[in-house]
Amino acid sequence: MKYLSRKKLSILLVNLMIMSLFLGGCSSKNVAPTEKTEYMLGTICTIKVYDGNKDEAIDKAFQRIKQIENEMSINKEGTEFDAVANAAGKNFVKVSDDTFAVIKKGLYYSEQSKGAFDITIGPLVKLWGIGTDNAKVPTQAEIDAAKALVGYKDLALDEANKKVMLKRPGMSIDAGGIGKGFAADEAVKVLKQYGVKHGIVNLGGNVLTINDSPNGQPWKIGVQNPFEPRGEVVGTLGVTNKTVVTSGIYERYIEKNGKKYHHILNPFTGYPMENSLASVTVVTDVSFDADAMTKYIFYQGLEKGPEYVKNSLPGVEAIFITKDKGVYVTEGLKNNFKLTNSEFKMINK
């Protein structure tokens, strides 16, 4: 879970306000929502609900998100992730059920992707620092040293006792790829406990909808334009009880000598992933799963990503946007996604 610089935070606040207005456009005029925004998990988190015990539901949901952040952020001192990193190469560490669930899921997707998504990518994430005030383009020697400390096969789990161990000193875990998804799912559980039947949780672009909108129609969700500030969209789709998660080169990046370096790192090279894609949006049921899926689909690019979604991920659909402004949607979204930006063109494979 990574933090934004102050400048980028200010920009994101404005753009998420725009997005909030856009998402709220589908609601019934007779239902006044309650909405709250907090800075957590290194990003701007917004929860909007239309029914139930609205104020208490939102407060309790944010308390749950804060609990998760305190357990596993890599940017706070004294978290369970810190404890695991400090004990790397020495011993197992007892962790909470939340942290164990996130690490176990991260290990699963690390194995599924054969390391293209790797939950032990922490040393590289910290080295680049993209999205923080300490961002830099590292030297090759620094990248090689950090890359040598990445390797999910050296992550050991003791499920019976909820213990975790990194086998080599200097290793660390980064939940940036799946932590927000877990938190979004947990926030929705809390909201439902307080009677919420219509609402949206948006954790920095991880959008999760509760049922349909108050007017009985699917929620209208905008797909981010990866070449413009957050809130500018390429098109829209309607979703009910779904999560919409996007990973793209626009989210966090640094520039040096005219070259942009985005935050989606390739564990094999130590550098940002390079292919024809500008972003991938995944639509599925569980935000926890969508986060990690999106990173691996992005890694595979337009050449292999759509086939992987079709053949290996039942119940998952995806939207691919290329650097030359092409848009490809998987079969299940072709009658749902509506292209609204004339600068982009639909493509077939």
C-alpha positions in Angstrom: 0.0 0.0 0.0 1.9 3.0 -1.3 1.6 6.7 -0.5 1.1 9.7 -2.9 3.2 12.8 -2.9 1.5 16.0 -1.6 1.3 17.4 -5.2 -0.3 14.3 -6.6 -2.6 14.0 -3.6 -4.0 17.5 -4.3 -4.6 16.7 -8.0 -6.2 13.3 -7.1 -8.5 14.9 -4.6 -9.9 17.3 -7.3 -10.2 14.5 -9.9 -11.9 12.1 -7.5 -14.5 14.8 -6.7 -15.2 14.9 -10.4 -15.5 11.1 -10.5 -17.8 11.1 -7.5 -20.2 13.4 -9.3 -20.0 11.2 -12.4 -20.7 8.0 -10.5 -23.6 9.6 -8.6 -25.3 10.6 -11.8 -27.2 7.3 -12.0 -29.0 7.7 -8.6 -32.6 8.4 -8.0 -33.4 12.1 -7.5 -35.5 11.1 -4.5 -32.7 9.4 -2.6 -30.1 11.6 -1.0 -26.8 9.7 -0.5 -24.4 10.1 2.3 -20.8 10.3 1.2 -17.4 10.6 3.0 -13.9 10.7 1.8 -10.7 9.8 3.7 -7.0 9.5 2.9 -6.1 5.9 3.6 -4.1 3.1 2.1 -1.9 5.7 0.4 -4.8 7.0 -1.7 -8.2 8.8 -1.6 -11.0 6.5 -0.4 -14.6 7.5 -0.9 -17.7 5.7 0.3 -21.2 6.7 -0.8 -24.4 5.0 0.5 -28.1 5.6 -0.2 -29.8 3.6 2.6 -29.4 1.8 5.9 -27.8 3.4 8.9 -25.8 5.6 6.6 -23.6 7.6 8.9 -22.7 4.8 11.2 -22.2 2.4 8.3 -19.7 4.7 6.7 -17.8 5.4 9.9 -17.5 1.7 10.7 -16.4 0.9 7.2 -13.6 3.4 7.4 -12.6 2.1 10.8 -12.3 -1.3 9.2 -10.1 0.1 6.3 -7.9 1.9 8.9 -7.5 -1.3 10.8 -6.3 -3.1 7.6 -3.9 -0.2 6.8 -2.4 -0.3 10.3 -1.8 -4.1 10.0 -0.1 -4.2 6.6 1.0 -0.9 5.2 4.7 -0.9 4.1 4.8 2.9 4.7 4.0 2.9 8.4 6.3 2.0 11.2 5.4 -0.9 13.4 3.0 -2.8 11.1 2.9 -6.6 10.8 4.6 -6.3 7.4 7.5 -4.5 9.2 7.7 -7.4 11.7 7.8 -10.0 8.9 10.5 -8.0 7.1 12.6 -7.5 10.2 12.5 -11.2 10.9 13.5 -12.1 7.3 16.0 -14.9 7.3 15.6 -15.5 11.0 12.2 -16.8 12.1 8.4 -17.0 11.5 6.2 -14.2 12.7 2.7 -14.5 14.0 0.3 -12.2 12.1 -3.4 -11.3 12.2 -6.0 -13.2 10.2 -6.3 -10.2 7.8 -2.6 -10.1 7.1 -2.3 -13.8 6.7 -5.3 -13.8 4.3 -3.7 -11.1 2.1 -0.2 -12.8 2.1 -1.8 -16.2 1.3 -3.8 -14.8 -1.6 -0.7 -12.9 -2.8 1.4 -16.1 -2.7 -1.4 -17.9 -4.7 -1.4 -15.3 -7.5 2.4 -15.2 -7.4 2.4 -18.9 -8.1 -0.4 -18.6 -10.7 1.5 -15.9 -12.6 4.9 -17.6 -12.2 6.3 -14.5 -10.6 5.0 -11.9 -13.0 2.9 -10.7 -10.0 5.1 -11.2 -6.9 4.0 -10.3 -3.4 7.7 -10.1 -2.3 8.4 -7.2 -4.7 8.8 -4.9 -1.6 12.5 -4.2 -2.1 11.9 -2.9 -5.7 8.9 -0.9 -4.7 10.8 0.8 -1.9 13.8 1.4 -4.1 11.8 3.2 -6.9 9.5 5.0 -4.4 7.1 5.9 -7.2 4.1 7.8 -5.7 6.2 9.1 -2.7 8.3 12.1 -2.1 11.4 9.9 -2.3 10.8 8.7 -5.9 13.9 8.2 -8.0 15.2 6.3 -11.0 17.7 3.8 -9.5 21.0 2.8 -10.9 21.3 -0.6 -12.5 23.4 -1.8 -9.6 20.7 -0.8 -7.2 18.0 -2.5 -9.3 20.1 -5.7 -9.5 20.6 -5.7 -5.7 16.9 -5.2 -5.0 15.7 -7.6 -7.7 17.8 -10.4 -6.1 15.7 -10.0 -2.9 12.4 -10.7 -4.8 11.2 -14.2 -4.9 7.9 -15.7 -3.8 9.4 -19.1 -3.5 11.2 -17.9 -0.4 8.0 -17.0 1.3 6.9 -19.7 3.8 3.4 -19.9 5.4 2.4 -21.8 8.6 -1.4 -21.8 8.1 -2.2 -23.7 11.3 -0.6 -21.0 13.4 -1.0 -18.0 11.1 2.7 -17.4 10.9 4.8 -16.0 8.0 8.5 -16.1 7.2 10.7 -14.6 4.5 13.6 -16.9 4.1 16.3 -14.4 3.1 17.4 -11.2 5.0 16.4 -8.0 3.2 13.2 -9.4 1.7 9.9 -7.6 2.2 6.3 -8.0 1.3 4.3 -5.4 -0.6 0.5 -5.6 -0.6 0.0 -2.7 -3.1 -1.2 -5.2 -5.7 -4.0 -6.7 -3.6 -4.4 -4.8 -0.3 -6.9 -2.2 -1.6 -9.0 -5.0 -3.1 -9.2 -6.8 0.3 -10.0 -3.6 2.1 -12.8 -2.8 -0.5 -14.4 -6.2 0.1 -14.2 -5.8 3.8 -15.7 -2.3 3.7 -18.7 -3.6 1.8 -19.2 -6.4 4.3 -19.4 -3.8 7.1 -21.8 -1.6 5.1 -24.2 -4.5 4.5 -24.1 -5.3 8.2 -25.6 -1.8 8.8 -28.4 -2.2 6.2 -26.8 -0.7 3.2 -28.4 -2.1 0.0 -27.2 0.5 -2.5 -23.8 2.1 -2.5 -20.3 2.5 -4.0 -16.9 2.0 -2.4 -14.1 3.6 -4.3 -10.6 3.1 -2.9 -8.4 5.0 -5.3 -9.9 3.5 -8.4 -10.8 0.1 -6.9 -14.6 0.5 -7.4 -17.0 -2.0 -5.8 -20.8 -1.6 -6.1 -23.5 -2.9 -3.8 -26.5 -4.2 -5.7 -27.9 -1.8 -8.3 -28.4 2.0 -8.1 -31.4 3.3 -6.1 -33.4 3.7 -9.4 -33.1 0.0 -10.1 -30.6 0.5 -12.9 -27.0 -0.8 -13.1 -24.4 1.6 -11.7 -22.8 3.7 -14.5 -19.1 3.4 -14.1 -16.6 5.3 -16.2 -13.4 3.7 -17.5 -10.5 6.0 -16.9 -8.7 7.7 -19.8 -5.1 6.7 -19.2 -3.8 9.8 -20.9 -5.8 12.4 -18.8 -6.2 13.2 -15.1 -8.4 10.9 -13.1 -12.1 11.5 -13.8 -11.7 11.8 -17.6 -13.2 8.6 -19.1 -12.9 6.6 -22.3 -16.3 5.0 -22.0 -18.8 3.7 -19.6 -20.3 0.3 -18.5 -23.2 -0.7 -16.3 -22.5 -3.0 -13.3 -24.5 -4.5 -10.5 -22.8 -6.2 -7.6 -19.4 -6.0 -9.4 -16.0 -4.7 -8.8 -14.2 -2.6 -11.5 -10.4 -2.4 -11.0 -8.0 -0.6 -13.3 -4.2 -0.7 -13.5 -2.5 1.8 -15.8 0.7 3.7 -16.5 -1.1 7.0 -15.6 -1.7 6.3 -11.9 1.7 7.0 -10.5 5.0 7.7 -12.3 8.1 9.8 -12.3 10.0 11.5 -15.2 13.7 11.7 -15.9 15.3 13.1 -19.0 11.9 13.1 -20.8 11.1 9.5 -20.0 8.2 8.4 -17.8 8.6 5.5 -15.4 5.3 4.2 -14.1 4.6 2.2 -10.9 3.7 -1.2 -12.3 7.1 -2.9 -11.9 8.3 -6.1 -13.6 9.8 -8.4 -11.0 12.0 -10.0 -13.7 13.7 -6.8 -14.9 13.3 -4.5 -12.0 11.9 -1.8 -14.3 8.3 -0.8 -15.1 6.5 -3.2 -17.3 6.8 -2.3 -21.0 4.3 -3.4 -23.7 1.7 -1.8 -25.9 -0.8 -1.3 -23.1 -1.7 1.9 -21.3 -4.2 0.3 -18.9 -6.2 -2.8 -18.1 -9.6 -2.7 -16.4 -11.0 -5.9 -14.9 -14.7 -6.5 -14.1 -15.5 -9.3 -11.7 -17.2 -10.2 -8.4 -14.4 -10.0 -5.8 -12.1 -6.9 -5.6 -9.5 -8.9 -3.6 -9.0 -11.2 -6.6 -9.3 -8.5 -9.2 -6.3 -6.5 -8.0 -3.7 -9.3 -8.5 -5.4 -10.5 -11.7 -5.1 -7.0 -13.3 -1.4 -6.8 -12.7 -0.8 -10.2 -14.4 -3.1 -9.5 -17.3 -1.3 -6.2 -17.8 2.0 -8.1 -17.9 0.8 -10.4 -20.6 -0.2 -7.4 -22.8 -2.8 -7.4 -25.6 -1.1 -10.3 -27.3 -1.8 -12.9 -24.5 -4.0 -11.1 -22.0 -7.4 -11.5 -23.7 -6.9 -15.3 -24.2 -5.8 -15.7 -20.6 -9.0 -14.0 -19.4 -11.2 -16.1 -21.7 -9.6 -19.5 -21.0 -8.4 -19.2 -17.4 -10.6 -16.7 -15.5 -14.3 -17.7 -15.4 -16.5 -14.8 -14.4 -13.9 -12.2 -15.3 -14.1 -9.6 -18.1 -11.5 -7.0 -19.1 -11.0 -3.8 -21.1 -7.6 -3.2 -22.7 -6.5 0.3 -23.7 -3.4 0.6 -25.8 -0.8 3.4 -26.0 -2.1 4.3 -29.5 -5.6 4.7 -28.1 -7.1 1.4 -29.2 -9.8 -0.2 -27.0 -10.4 -4.0 -26.9 -13.1 -5.5 -24.7 -13.7 -9.2 -23.9 -16.8 -10.9 -25.2 -18.9 -10.5 -22.0 -18.6 -6.7 -22.1 -19.2 -6.1 -25.8 -22.9 -5.3 -25.4 -22.2 -3.4 -22.2 -19.2 -1.1 -22.7 -20.0 2.2 -24.5 -17.2 4.2 -26.0 -17.8 7.9 -25.4 -14.4 9.4 -26.4 -13.9 9.9 -30.1 -10.1 10.0 -29.7 -10.2 6.2 -29.1 -11.2 3.4 -31.5 -12.5 -0.1 -30.9 -10.2 -2.8 -32.1 -10.7 -6.5 -32.8 -8.3 -9.4 -32.4 
